[in-house]
Amino acid sequence: MHASIAYCKMETGMVLSVVCFLAFFSKSLSIQQESTEIQMEGLREEVRNLTQRLQKLNTTLQKEKTGHIMFYAVIRGRSMTYNVDTILVFETVIVNRGELYNKYDGVFVADRKGTYMFSWTVSGTGTTWIVTELVVETQVISSAGELNSGGGYPSGSMTAFCKMEKGDHAWIRTTGISSGHVLYSQNDYPQSSFFGLLMHAE
């Protein structure tokens, strides 16, 4: 009788031990699962961040592949007379990366903030001054001029650097030095040109 009771107690103790072990094991598994889920979520977030960074890098590389923002346009095969404060239209576009120079109105529009370089040449005829200037919005950046006093077709050139904001406009215009500006381009060999280049984006 005593042996049976002792045996029952031992069986009960073993069962309780097994139950306790299973409960502890189950709880341990639950904690491990929660920890694993937290780790997995952290990994997912890190992957998302890396993906976004790769996308930005790819966008930057694609922009680099397209080359610099740049244009080069000339006045080809014709002579014309401009009045004072008139925008010169260099109608024949040789290069126009970014399509930001308008060959119909002679105006360049910056699509980003940065430092730009502009260079232009005007060739004249007659015995009057030709003075032109680079204008960005309302600011005169620099000017170039020439006086034809000995015949021929002399040219005046200038290169200038300036800061531009996104959406700013730049153009070359005549000044009030003389009442008329006669630009000349011999046959199909352009002698008046306008060039622009983004040097450094901000």
LUMTORDREN-825837 format. One record per atom (N, C-alpha, C): residue number from 0; atom name; x, y, z negated. Coordinates in pm, whole numbers, plus 50000, padded with zeros to 5 digits. Each point is the difference from the previous one (the first is absolute). Example, Ala and Ser with C-alpha at 12.3 -4.5 7.8 and 13.67 -1.06 7.14 Angstrom:
2
0_N_51319_49431_49220
0_CA_49911_50119_50000
0_C_50090_50120_50000
1_N_49965_50105_50072
1_CA_50082_50119_49994
1_C_49923_50109_49927
END
This chain:
202
0_N_50084_49879_50000
0_CA_49916_50121_50000
0_C_50086_50124_50000
1_N_50097_50003_49910
1_CA_50089_50116_49995
1_C_50081_50010_50128
2_N_50035_49889_50053
2_CA_50078_50000_50126
2_C_49917_50056_50112
3_N_49874_49969_50005
3_CA_49912_50052_50106
3_C_49985_50150_49989
4_N_49981_50046_49876
4_CA_49986_50146_49978
4_C_50128_50071_50043
5_N_50111_49944_49962
5_CA_50129_50062_50035
5_C_50017_50003_50152
6_N_49957_49887_50061
6_CA_50014_49994_50146
6_C_49912_50104_50068
7_N_49877_50016_49948
7_CA_49907_50100_50056
7_C_50056_50139_49985
8_N_50058_50027_49882
8_CA_50059_50133_49978
8_C_50115_50024_50098
9_N_50076_49896_50023
9_CA_50113_50015_50091
9_C_49951_50026_50142
10_N_49894_49925_50039
10_CA_49942_50020_50133
10_C_49945_50142_50014
11_N_49931_50043_49892
11_CA_49942_50135_50003
11_C_50110_50105_50012
12_N_50108_49978_49922
12_CA_50112_50095_50005
12_C_50061_50005_50138
13_N_50013_49883_50063
13_CA_50058_49996_50134
13_C_49911_50073_50101
14_N_49870_49974_49986
14_CA_49904_50068_50091
14_C_50008_50150_49984
15_N_50001_50045_49870
15_CA_50009_50144_49974
15_C_50130_50057_50057
16_N_50107_49923_49984
16_CA_50129_50046_50052
16_C_49995_50015_50152
17_N_49938_49900_50063
17_CA_49988_50005_50146
17_C_49915_50118_50043
18_N_49888_50019_49929
18_CA_49911_50113_50033
18_C_50073_50132_49984
19_N_50073_50012_49888
19_CA_50075_50124_49975
19_C_50106_50022_50107
20_N_50065_49890_50037
20_CA_50104_50011_50103
20_C_49941_50044_50134
21_N_49885_49936_50033
21_CA_49934_50035_50125
21_C_49953_50146_49999
22_N_49949_50044_49887
22_CA_49954_50139_49989
22_C_50118_50096_50015
23_N_50113_49966_49933
23_CA_50119_50085_50008
23_C_50055_50001_50143
24_N_50001_49879_50060
24_CA_50051_49988_50136
24_C_49914_50080_50098
25_N_49867_49990_49980
25_CA_49907_50072_50086
25_C_50019_50150_49987
26_N_50016_50046_49873
26_CA_50022_50142_49977
26_C_50132_50045_50060
27_N_50102_49914_49985
27_CA_50131_50032_50056
27_C_49992_50012_50152
28_N_49925_49905_50061
28_CA_49982_50007_50145
28_C_49928_50128_50042
29_N_49898_50037_49920
29_CA_49924_50121_50028
29_C_50091_50124_49995
30_N_50085_50004_49897
30_CA_50093_50113_49985
30_C_50098_50003_50117
31_N_50049_49880_50037
31_CA_50093_49992_50111
31_C_49934_50045_50130
32_N_49872_49960_50018
32_CA_49927_50040_50120
32_C_49983_50151_50005
33_N_49964_50058_49883
33_CA_49985_50146_49995
33_C_50133_50068_50031
34_N_50108_49946_49942
34_CA_50132_50058_50025
34_C_50037_49987_50147
35_N_49968_49884_50059
35_CA_50029_49978_50141
35_C_49920_50095_50088
36_N_49873_50021_49964
36_CA_49915_50093_50075
36_C_50057_50141_49994
37_N_50045_50040_49880
37_CA_50059_50133_49985
37_C_50125_50012_50086
38_N_50083_49897_49997
38_CA_50120_50000_50082
38_C_49967_50005_50148
39_N_49899_49922_50041
39_CA_49960_49997_50141
39_C_49947_50136_50044
40_N_49923_50066_49914
40_CA_49946_50131_50033
40_C_50114_50101_50014
41_N_50099_49986_49911
41_CA_50117_50087_50010
41_C_50075_49979_50131
42_N_50012_49873_50038
42_CA_50067_49968_50126
42_C_49920_50053_50119
43_N_49866_49987_49992
43_CA_49916_50051_50109
43_C_50017_50152_50014
44_N_50004_50071_49888
44_CA_50017_50145_50002
44_C_50135_50037_50059
45_N_50102_49925_49962
45_CA_50134_50027_50053
45_C_50005_49976_50151
46_N_49931_49893_50046
46_CA_49994_49973_50143
46_C_49927_50111_50073
47_N_49889_50051_49941
47_CA_49927_50110_50061
47_C_50088_50124_50013
48_N_50076_50030_49893
48_CA_50090_50116_50004
48_C_50108_49984_50106
49_N_50058_49881_50007
49_CA_50103_49974_50101
49_C_49943_50011_50141
50_N_49877_49952_50019
50_CA_49935_50008_50131
50_C_49979_50145_50041
51_N_49954_50083_49906
51_CA_49980_50141_50030
51_C_50131_50068_50036
52_N_50106_49966_49924
52_CA_50130_50060_50028
52_C_50052_49958_50137
53_N_49978_49873_50036
53_CA_50041_49952_50131
53_C_49923_50069_50112
54_N_49871_50023_49976
54_CA_49919_50070_50100
54_C_50049_50142_50022
55_N_50033_50069_49888
55_CA_50053_50136_50011
55_C_50133_50001_50074
56_N_50085_49903_49967
56_CA_50131_49990_50066
56_C_49983_49973_50149
57_N_49905_49913_50034
57_CA_49974_49969_50141
57_C_49951_50124_50074
58_N_49912_50078_49934
58_CA_49951_50124_50061
58_C_50115_50096_50026
59_N_50089_50013_49901
59_CA_50116_50088_50016
59_C_50088_49954_50114
60_N_50023_49869_50009
60_CA_50084_49946_50107
60_C_49936_50022_50136
61_N_49869_49988_50007
61_CA_49930_50023_50126
61_C_50015_50145_50044
62_N_49994_50094_49902
62_CA_50019_50141_50033
62_C_50141_50024_50052
63_N_50098_49932_49936
63_CA_50138_50015_50044
63_C_50017_49949_50143
64_N_49929_49892_50033
64_CA_50013_49943_50133
64_C_49948_50095_50107
65_N_49901_50079_49965
65_CA_49942_50090_50099
65_C_50094_50116_50031
66_N_50104_50020_49920
66_CA_50095_50108_50025
66_C_49957_50130_49936
67_N_50086_50098_50013
67_CA_49974_50131_49941
67_C_49887_50072_50073
68_N_49937_50091_49926
68_CA_49908_50093_50064
68_C_50085_50095_50083
69_N_49974_50007_50128
69_CA_50085_50078_50089
69_C_49924_50035_50127
70_N_50029_50118_50053
70_CA_49944_50035_50131
70_C_50102_50083_50078
71_N_49985_49994_50130
71_CA_50082_50081_50089
71_C_49916_50032_50123
72_N_49981_50129_50025
72_CA_49915_50043_50111
72_C_50069_50113_50075
73_N_49970_50012_50128
73_CA_50065_50100_50085
73_C_49896_50073_50085
74_N_50044_50114_50054
74_CA_49923_50070_50103
74_C_50065_49962_50132
75_N_49925_49937_50088
75_CA_50058_49940_50119
75_C_49947_50066_50129
76_N_50095_50042_50082
76_CA_49969_50036_50138
76_C_49911_50122_50020
77_N_50002_50097_49910
77_CA_49917_50118_50023
77_C_50050_50117_49917
78_N_49970_50118_50046
78_CA_50031_50122_49926
78_C_49869_50060_49951
79_N_50006_50071_49888
79_CA_49877_50058_49947
79_C_50034_50122_49916
80_N_49905_50087_49989
80_CA_50016_50122_49921
80_C_49910_49992_49879
81_N_50060_50024_49882
81_CA_49924_49997_49875
81_C_49992_50140_49943
82_N_49889_50028_49934
82_CA_49987_50125_49928
82_C_50063_49988_49861
83_N_49993_50108_49924
83_CA_50054_50002_49864
83_C_49919_49907_49910
84_N_50069_49935_49905
84_CA_49936_49912_49901
84_C_49914_49892_50064
85_N_50057_49936_50099
85_CA_49932_49891_50070
85_C_50072_49869_49973
86_N_49925_49896_49969
86_CA_50060_49868_49978
86_C_50046_49944_50133
87_N_50126_49955_50004
87_CA_50052_49937_50121
87_C_49953_49855_50005
88_N_49951_49961_50114
88_CA_49951_49863_50019
88_C_50099_49923_50086
89_N_50070_49907_49937
89_CA_50092_49913_50072
89_C_49919_49879_50044
90_N_49955_50003_50123
90_CA_49890_49913_50041
90_C_50041_49858_50039
91_N_50129_49979_50029
91_CA_50043_49868_50041
91_C_50068_49930_49882
92_N_49935_49898_49948
92_CA_50050_49931_49881
92_C_50088_49882_50043
93_N_50123_49999_49951
93_CA_50092_49892_50028
93_C_49992_49893_49891
94_N_50001_50044_49874
94_CA_49989_49911_49885
94_C_49899_50060_49904
95_N_49915_49914_49942
95_CA_49901_50052_49905
95_C_49964_49889_49900
96_N_50097_49958_49919
96_CA_49978_49895_49901
96_C_49911_50053_49888
97_N_49890_49933_49981
97_CA_49902_50046_49902
97_C_49888_50079_50063
98_N_50018_50040_50128
98_CA_49897_50076_50073
98_C_49958_50124_49923
99_N_50096_50074_49947
99_CA_49969_50116_49915
99_C_50021_50133_50071
100_N_50062_49997_50119
100_CA_50014_50122_50080
100_C_49890_50002_50105
101_N_49934_50116_50011
101_CA_49891_50015_50095
101_C_50049_50073_50125
102_N_50002_49932_50112
102_CA_50053_50059_50123
102_C_49904_50103_50061
103_N_49879_50008_49947
103_CA_49903_50095_50054
103_C_50005_50136_49930
104_N_50038_50000_49871
104_CA_50007_50129_49931
104_C_50140_50031_49946
105_N_50095_49906_50016
105_CA_50138_50027_49959
105_C_50025_49992_49851
106_N_49909_49940_49924
106_CA_50010_50000_49853
106_C_50032_49860_49949
107_N_50094_49994_49905
107_CA_50033_49876_49930
107_C_49934_50002_49863
108_N_49944_49885_49957
108_CA_49935_49989_49870
108_C_50072_49893_49917
109_N_50049_50037_49882
109_CA_50070_49905_49913
109_C_49899_49906_49935
110_N_50029_49870_50005
110_CA_49908_49905_49937
110_C_50048_49960_49861
111_N_50113_50058_49954
111_CA_50048_49973_49865
111_C_50092_50113_49954
112_N_50012_50012_49869
112_CA_50089_50101_49942
112_C_50145_49959_50021
113_N_50086_50098_50032
113_CA_50140_49966_50018
113_C_50080_50114_50060
114_N_50125_49969_50035
114_CA_50089_50095_50064
114_C_50006_49968_50149
115_N_49977_50100_50083
115_CA_49995_49982_50144
115_C_50108_50083_50068
116_N_50048_49950_50112
116_CA_50092_50075_50083
116_C_49932_50033_50132
117_N_50014_50125_50042
117_CA_49946_50043_50129
117_C_50111_50066_50080
118_N_49996_49978_50130
118_CA_50096_50063_50089
118_C_49926_50037_50129
119_N_50028_50118_50051
119_CA_49933_50040_50123
119_C_50092_50086_50085
120_N_49973_49999_50130
120_CA_50075_50078_50098
120_C_49901_50067_50095
121_N_50024_50126_50028
121_CA_49919_50070_50100
121_C_50094_50060_50104
122_N_49962_49987_50123
122_CA_50078_50055_50111
122_C_49915_50104_50072
123_N_50059_50117_50025
123_CA_49922_50110_50056
123_C_50053_50048_50133
124_N_49924_50091_50058
124_CA_50039_50065_50124
124_C_49955_50146_49991
125_N_50054_50083_50085
125_CA_49969_50143_49991
125_C_50100_50069_49910
126_N_49978_50127_49972
126_CA_50097_50079_49922
126_C_49939_50043_49866
127_N_49927_49913_49937
127_CA_49940_50032_49871
127_C_50045_49900_49894
128_N_49984_50040_49877
128_CA_50028_49911_49887
128_C_49895_49889_49995
129_N_50046_49883_49962
129_CA_49907_49894_49961
129_C_50040_49957_49860
130_N_49915_50026_49904
130_CA_50025_49960_49862
130_C_49883_49916_49953
131_N_50030_49881_49954
131_CA_49897_49910_49951
131_C_50029_49965_49854
132_N_49900_49947_49932
132_CA_50018_49966_49859
132_C_49923_49874_49965
133_N_50056_49928_49901
133_CA_49933_49882_49945
133_C_49912_50044_49885
134_N_49873_49962_50006
134_CA_49904_50037_49897
134_C_49941_49873_49939
135_N_49998_49996_49866
135_CA_49931_49894_49928
135_C_49890_50066_49918
136_N_49877_49971_50037
136_CA_49884_50067_49942
136_C_50014_50152_50019
137_N_50023_50076_49894
137_CA_50013_50146_50016
137_C_50143_50048_49983
138_N_50094_49907_49983
138_CA_50138_50037_49972
138_C_50088_49986_50123
139_N_50074_50105_50032
139_CA_50100_49994_50107
139_C_50126_49937_49943
140_N_50043_49889_50058
140_CA_50115_49925_49950
140_C_50131_50051_50060
141_N_50002_50018_50131
141_CA_50121_50048_50068
141_C_49962_50048_50139
142_N_50096_50065_50068
142_CA_49972_50052_50134
142_C_50119_49979_50092
143_N_49975_50009_50129
143_CA_50104_49987_50102
143_C_49968_50098_50112
144_N_50104_50057_50060
144_CA_49975_50097_50106
144_C_50111_50003_50103
145_N_49970_50061_50113
145_CA_50099_50022_50105
145_C_49957_50120_50084
146_N_50099_50064_50061
146_CA_49976_50115_50087
146_C_50066_49973_50134
147_N_49920_50003_50104
147_CA_50052_49980_50134
147_C_50042_50136_50056
148_N_50127_50031_49986
148_CA_50049_50129_50050
148_C_50091_49985_50121
149_N_50040_49878_50031
149_CA_50092_49981_50111
149_C_49950_49906_50106
150_N_49872_49975_50004
150_CA_49944_49907_50098
150_C_50007_49857_49951
151_N_49946_49910_50079
151_CA_49998_49859_49962
151_C_49886_49970_49904
152_N_50015_49890_49934
152_CA_49893_49954_49911
152_C_50060_49959_49866
153_N_50036_50096_49916
153_CA_50063_49967_49871
153_C_49899_49936_49904
154_N_50054_49927_49904
154_CA_49917_49931_49902
154_C_50038_50040_49858
155_N_49903_49994_49912
155_CA_50023_50022_49858
155_C_49951_49879_49922
156_N_50079_49953_49904
156_CA_49966_49880_49925
156_C_50014_50023_49850
157_N_49930_49918_49922
157_CA_50010_50006_49855
157_C_49960_49865_49941
158_N_50066_49966_49890
158_CA_49964_49881_49921
158_C_49970_50046_49858
159_N_49893_49951_49942
159_CA_49960_50044_49867
159_C_49946_49882_49920
160_N_50016_50009_49868
160_CA_49946_49902_49907
160_C_49896_50069_49911
161_N_49896_49927_49965
161_CA_49899_50060_49913
161_C_49923_49891_49926
162_N_49939_50040_49891
162_CA_49910_49912_49924
162_C_49859_50014_50056
163_N_49932_49887_50010
163_CA_49860_50002_50044
163_C_49917_49914_49908
164_N_49879_50044_49975
164_CA_49902_49921_49927
164_C_49918_49919_50099
165_N_49936_49896_49952
165_CA_49912_49923_50086
165_C_49890_50089_50056
166_N_49982_49999_50132
166_CA_49897_50081_50063
166_C_50049_50136_50048
167_N_50125_50037_49968
167_CA_50054_50127_50048
167_C_50020_49997_50151
168_N_49990_50119_50063
168_CA_50017_50015_50145
168_C_50128_50075_50030
169_N_50067_49960_50108
169_CA_50122_50068_50044
169_C_49993_50024_50151
170_N_50049_50116_50043
170_CA_49998_50032_50142
170_C_50107_50104_50032
171_N_50025_50019_50128
171_CA_50091_50103_50049
171_C_49915_50109_50064
172_N_50028_50126_49966
172_CA_49923_50109_50061
172_C_50093_50114_50041
173_N_49948_50082_50088
173_CA_50073_50119_50043
173_C_49988_50108_49893
174_N_50084_50101_50010
174_CA_49998_50110_49902
174_C_49974_50132_50071
175_N_50005_50108_49922
175_CA_49974_50133_50056
175_C_50122_50072_50051
176_N_50111_49928_50024
176_CA_50121_50064_50050
176_C_49977_50063_50136
177_N_49923_49933_50084
177_CA_49965_50058_50130
177_C_49854_49971_50028
178_N_49947_50071_50097
178_CA_49856_49989_50026
178_C_49963_49874_50076
179_N_50098_49940_50069
179_CA_49972_49878_50075
179_C_50119_49907_49994
180_N_49974_49872_49999
180_CA_50107_49900_49993
180_C_49986_49907_50121
181_N_50099_50003_50089
181_CA_49995_49917_50119
181_C_50089_49877_49976
182_N_49937_49884_49988
182_CA_50074_49876_49983
182_C_50020_49935_50136
183_N_50116_49939_50014
183_CA_50036_49947_50130
183_C_50042_49854_49989
184_N_49957_49919_50095
184_CA_50044_49862_50010
184_C_50023_49971_50147
185_N_50124_49970_50036
185_CA_50038_49987_50140
185_C_49960_49865_50057
186_N_49919_50006_50103
186_CA_49954_49880_50068
186_C_49948_49899_49896
187_N_50057_49881_49998
187_CA_49953_49898_49906
187_C_50102_49976_49889
188_N_50086_50100_49975
188_CA_50102_49989_49896
188_C_49964_50094_49885
189_N_49938_49947_49894
189_CA_49952_50086_49892
189_C_50114_50070_49927
190_N_49981_50128_49972
190_CA_50099_50077_49927
190_C_49946_50056_49869
191_N_49871_49980_49976
191_CA_49939_50042_49874
191_C_49943_49876_49932
192_N_50034_49981_49872
192_CA_49961_49877_49932
192_C_49973_50026_49852
193_N_49932_49904_49937
193_CA_49964_50009_49859
193_C_50015_49860_49941
194_N_50076_49991_49889
194_CA_50031_49871_49939
194_C_49971_50008_49850
195_N_49944_49892_49945
195_CA_49973_49995_49857
195_C_50027_49861_49944
196_N_50047_49993_49873
196_CA_50035_49872_49941
196_C_49982_50007_49849
197_N_49936_49896_49943
197_CA_49990_49988_49856
197_C_50134_49948_49947
198_N_50067_50081_49919
198_CA_50131_49962_49946
198_C_49987_49920_49872
199_N_49907_50044_49913
199_CA_49987_49934_49868
199_C_49857_50017_49950
200_N_49934_49886_49978
200_CA_49864_50004_49946
200_C_50004_50005_49849
201_N_49904_50067_49940
201_CA_49992_50013_49854
201_C_49875_49932_49947
END
